[in-house]
Amino acid sequence: MVMHPDARRGRILIGARRVRRAGELEDAMAATVLFDATRLVTRTHRDAPTGVDRVCLAYAEWLLGLEDVRIEPVRSRRGDLVSLDRAWFSGVCADLRRRWSGSGSSAAEQALVDVLTTSTERRKALRAAVPSTVPSTVRAETRRRVQIFRRLLASSTLRRAPSKQTYINVGHTGLDQPGLFAALAQDDVRSIVMIHDLIPISHPEYCRPGDAERHRRRVSTTLRYADAVLVNSRYTASTLAGFATAHDLPCPPIEVAYLGLDPVFLRPGRVEARTPYFVHVGTIEARKNLAFLLTVWRRMAELDGPAAPQLVLVGRHGWENEAVLDLLERAPRLQSLVHHVADLSDSALVRLMSGARAVLAPSSVEGFDLPSLEASALGTPLIASDIDVHRELVPHARLVDPIDGPGWLAAIREAAAGRLTAAAAPIPDWAGHFEVVARVLGVDSPVGRRTPEDRALVIGPPAR
């Protein structure tokens, strides 16, 4: 057999780590899904997920719950796939769900509630600390990292597995390794890949140096080797197809499957603040257009003085955020109005978003936008940038051009006065998403038991 040249650079060692017991014979006959858990198992030190992290966890939980599919969690290591113990991986997923969802009130949430309920003259802005300046946080993260990497070092290579195999990668990790995918194809393993966006390629000015070329390799590898590509929006599908055409690359079938919301975002709760406040959820990075938003807030402070509403930025520090940090630290008019917190649990985030006069999404570009849909599910008014993906996903929102300062100022002041209400809107769910994925996989029991929280809903604003 002639080996594909890319396959020589990636070995697929697929199969079981031990001799199967009698009770596992039926399991061996089921369709096998090699689920790439690389991103998920390296996120165990985080107390709050990114959007992509949420997707990885939702897929892991869904696959672990399917009766007619045998999930084999794997991770990439130097161009190979290695196996992770299923029982251990299941425990990791359960722990992540518990920590990311949260239940009680954390110190970070209590500090935020305190500042939101403090009178204007006594208020001092809340700032998220840089992680390296918080020794207890660093120690906790270090312990979790040591535990996870010890387990990863103990993971086993995989022998040849039964037929009916499919490899699923929804975290973008390892997509820049064509040898890995060539070897999968050589072993007749189907590959299904999710592409979340092409922003590093289409908007490299918002990303780290080298990210554009790295992502170009990911997307090119996906187009050449994937049997099917999942995307989160029609906008991402159009951008991906355009990239394939522009670079004369094959284009496998592209399936649009809107991302669902975690059930906690279907149960509103609220923070009772002394003055109106607004919320932005997302990494503090250039493409989120937060420097523009802070400029609008500074102008609002000039016009409204002590009556100006508060703004809460929820998210970790990202790339190219110097302009935002400078405004937060050095603009006097923002000192008592704008707060920054990170690593809130989902439960805390629900309470914060539910009590806001509006959630703000001024991004210059997105492939999807979970916080906008979460706001809509909670019945919180949404003011969003008038960009392709917002027109597709949240056309019910107040859409404003992302550089229209007077337009944003007017919309925010209208919401602060209580004159902006949330419109009822259809909300995508994970059940609908996985029906699409199950069709691509060819499994018979795609969703299993659908609870009322899982079904597609039309959400209206809660009583205020």
N, C-alpha and C positions, 0 to 999 in steps of 0.2 A: 504494500500500500504506500502511495506517495503521500508524504506528510506536507500539509500546507506550510509555507515558510513561516507564517506568523505563529503557527502551532508549536514550532520548535522552541519558542520563547515563553511558552506557557503550558504547564503540565496540569491536566485535570485528573486528580486521583480520587475517584468517586466510589463510594460504597460504605459498608458498615465498619465499625471500629472493633467489632467482636463477633464471635459466632452467635447467630441468632438462636434464641430459645424457641421452644415449640410455639409459645404464645405469640411470637413475632412473625410466624409464617404468613398469616393473613395480612399483617402490616406490610410485608415485603411485596405482596401482590398489588397493593394500592398504588395509584399514581404517586410518584415521588417528586416533590418540589424542593430544589436546592435554593433555599432562601438566603440571600446575601445579607448577613447581619453585621457586617463590618462596622457600619456607621453606628448602629444601635448600641453595640456592646462597648464602643469607645465613648458613649455619651453617658455612661452610668454615673459619672461624677457630677453631672449637672442637675440642679434642682428645678430647672424649668426648660422646656423643650423649644427648639425652633420649629418652624412649619414643616420642614423636611423630617425632623425627628418624629413629629406627630404621625406623619405618613408611615414611616418605618415601623413604629409601634403598632399602628392600626393594622398593617399587613401581617405582622408577626402574630398578633392576637387572633386575627381571622383565620390564618393558616393553621395555627395550633388548634383551633376549634372545629376544623373540618374533619368529618368522619371518613370520607372517601379519599383523603389525600394524606400521604405520609410526608411531613415536613422534615427536611434535613437542614438545620441551620449551619451555615458555612461562613467563613470569612476568607478574604484574600490575604495571602502572605507571600511576598516576593514572586508574584506571578502565578502562584498555585492557589487552589481552594483547599482549605482544611476544615475538618468537621468540628462542630461544637456539640457538646452533650445536650440532648434535647431537654432533659429534666432540668439541668442547670439553666439553660437558656429560657425555659418557661418561667423559672423563678426570677430571672433577671427582668423579664417583661412585667411580671406581677409587681416587682419592687418599683420599677419605673412608673407604672401606672399609679401606684399608691403615692409615690412622692410627687409626681407631676400634677396629679389631681388635687391632692391636699384635702384637708377637712377643717381643721381648726385655724385659728388666726396666728400667723407667724409674726415675729418681731418686726419684719419689714412692713407687713401690712398694718400693724398697729401704729408704727411710726408714721405711716402715710395717713391713716385715719386721724391721728392726733393733729397733724399739720393742716389737714383739710377742714378740721372743725375748730381751728384756732382763729381768733379774731384777727382782722387784717393788720392792726398796729402791732400785734405781738408775733406775727407769723415769720418764720425763718424757712427759707427754701430747703427742701430735702434733696440730697444728692447721693446717688448710688456710689459706693466706694469702689475704687479699683480693686479687684480681687486680691492682688498681692499685698494690699495694705490691711487685710482682714485676717490675722493669723488663724483664728479658729476655723474660718471658712477654708483657708488653705489646707489646714491639717485634715479636715474632714474630706476634702476633695482628694488629697494625697492618699489617705487610707483607702478610699474607694478605688482609686486608680491602681494602687499596688495590688489589691485583691483581684481586680479584673485582669490585669496583665499576668499575674501568676496563673490564673485560669487559662488565659489565652496561650501561654507558653506550654501548657499541658494539653492543648488541643491536638487532635490526631489527623494525620493525612488520610485521605479517602481512597479506598479501592474502587474498582469498577462496580457500579450499582445495577439494580434491575433496569429493565426497559421502562418506557413511559416517563422519562425524566424531563423536567423543565427547570431552568434556572431563572430566578426572578431577582432583579436588582432595582430597587426603588430609591436608593440613597445616593446615587451618582459616584459612589466609591468604586475604584477599580475600572471605571469605564475608559480610562486612558491606556489600558493594557490590551492591545489587539491580540496578543498571543494567547491570552486567557480565553477570549471569545472564539478564536480560531480553533483552539483545542476542544472547546465545548462542541462546536460544529463538527469537528472530526469524530467525536464520540457520539454523534447523533443526539445531542442534548439541545432541546429548544431553548432559546433565550428570549425572555420578555423583560424589557427595560422601561423604566419611567424616566422621562425627561421633564423636569420641573419648569425650566425656562432656558432661554438662550441669552440672558442678559450680559454675561461676560463677553459674548461675541458681538451682540448688537449695540451694547453700551459699555465699552471697556473703560470709559472715563470714570465709572462708578466702582471699579473693581481693583484689586491688587495687581501690581505689575506681574505679568506672566499668567494671570488667570484666563485671559482671552485665548492664548495658545493652548493652555491645558484643557479648557472647555471645548475648544475646537476639536481636539483629539478625542475627547469623550463623545461628542456628538457624531463625529466621523466614524468612530468605532461602532457606535450604536447603529448607524445607518447601514454600515457594511455587513454587520453580523447578526443583528437582532431579527428574530422571526416576527415580532410584533412590538410596537412602541406604544406605551400608555402616556397620555399627556393630561394635564389638569384643566385645560381650557381650549376653546377654539382658537384663541389668539396664539397660544403656544403651538398648536397644531399647524397653523398657517405659517408661523415663523420657522418651524422645523422643516416643513415642506419646501419653503422658499430657500432655506439653506441647502437642502439636498439638490434642488434645481441649479442654484448658483454655482455649486461646486461639483456638478456632474456626478453625484453620488446616488446609489440605489436608494429607494425609499420604501421600506417595508410598510405593512398596514399600520396606520396610526389610529388609535382608539381614544376618543375624548371621554374621560370619566371624571366628573367633578368630584373634588374632595369633600368628605363629610365632616361633620362637627362632632367633637366628643360630647357625650350625653350631658356633662355638667353645664354646657352652654345652653341647654334647653330649660334650665331651672333658674330664673332670675332671682337675685337678691340684691341688696343695695347698701351703699354707704350714704349716711345722712350727713351732708356737708353743710357748713355754715354759709358758704357762698357758692355760686355755680362753678362747676369745673368741667373740663374736657379731658379726653384721654386719647393718646396715640399709643398703639402697641406695635412694636417692631424693633429690630436691631437699629442702633444709632449709627447710621451710615449714610453716605451721600445721596444714594438714589431715593431715600425716603423723603428728601426735600425738607428736612427739618430746619435747616438754616433759614430757608424762606419762611417757614411757619413761625419761627421765633422772631423774625423781623416783623411779621404781622402782629405778633403778640406785643412786641415793644411799641408799635404804633397804637395798639389798642390801649396800652397802659398810659400813653401820652394823652389819649382822648378821654379815657374814662377814669383815670386816676385810681383811687381806692376801690371803685366799683368794678374794676376790670376782673374778669373771671380767672380762675386758676387753670393751669395746664399740667397734666401728669404724663410724662414720657416713661413708658414701660418697655425695657429692653436692654440687652447687653451692649457694650461698646463694640462697634464694628470698624470698618475701614473708611478712611477719608472723613473722619468726624471732627476734625480740628475746628472748623468754623462753628459747629454746634457747641463744642466744649468752650470755645472762647466766649460765645454769647452767654452761655449759662454762667460762666464764672466772672465775666467782666462787665456785662450790661447791667447797670444799677437798677433799671426799671423792671428787670426780670427776677431780681433776687428774691422777692417775696411771692412771686406768682407762678414760677415754673419749677416743677419738682421732677426728679429722675429717680426711678427705682428699677431694680432688676431682680430676676429670679422669683417672681411672685408665682404661687401655685395657681392652678386653674380656678379653684374655688375663690381665692382672693381676687383673681382677675374678673371673675363673673360679678362679684359684689361691686368692684370698682367701676366696671363698664356699665352696670345696670343703673348706678346712681348718677352717671354723667349726663350733662345736657346734650352731649353728642360725642360720638367717636369720630376722630379725624384721620383721614387717610390721604395725605397730600402727595403721595409717591409720584416720581417722574416716570417710573416704569415698574411693572410687576408681571410675573407669569401667572400668578393667582394671588388671592388676598384673603387668607383665612380670617384675620381680625374684622374685616368688613362684613363678612357673612356671620361671624359670631355676634357682632353688634346688632345685625338685623334679626338674628334668632332671639336675642334678648329684648327686642323691642326698643332699642336705644336709637335715636336719630343718628344718621350717618351723613357726614360731609366728606366727599371724596373727590380726588382729582378726576378730571374728564379725560381719561385715557382708555385705550381699547379694552383692557380687561375689566375695568369698572363698568364700562358701558355694557359689557357682556354679562357680568355677574351681579351687579347691584344697580341696575338702571333706575330703581326706585329711590336711590340716594339723591341728595342735593349734590350734583356734579358741577365742579368749578374748574376752570383751566388751572393747571398746576403753577402757573406764574402770574395769575391774575390777583394781585394783592388786594385791590379794592373789593373784588368779588368775594374773596375769602373773608375779609374783614366784615363785610355786610352779612354773610351767611353765619359767621360765628356770633356776631352781636344779636342776630335774630334768634339763634338757638339759646343764647344766654338769657334772653328775655322770655324764654318759654314759648316762642311762637313757631318753632320748628318741631313737627311731630314725625314719628316713624311711620312709614307706610307698610302695610301688609305685603309680604314678599315670599315667594317659594324658596325654601332652603334645601339645598342638596344634602343627602345623608350618605353614610357609609354603606348602608344596605344597597342603595342604588349603584354606588360606585363598584361594589364587589360583584354585583350582577354582571356588570360589563367585564370585570376581570375573570369571573368564572366562565363566561362565554369564550374568552380568549384561551383560558386554560383547558376548556372542554370538560369541566367537572359537572356532575349532576346536582349536587347539593350546595349551591353557591353561598347561601346566606344562613341557612339554618333557621333558628327561632328568631323572629323579628318582634322586638318589643315595641310598644307605642312610642318609646323615645327614639327608636331607630327609623321609624317610618318617615317618609317625606312629609314635611309640615308646611303649613302656611301660617307664619307667625305675625301677629299684630302687636302693637305696643301694649305693655302692661299698664295697669292702673297706676297713676302717679299721684 
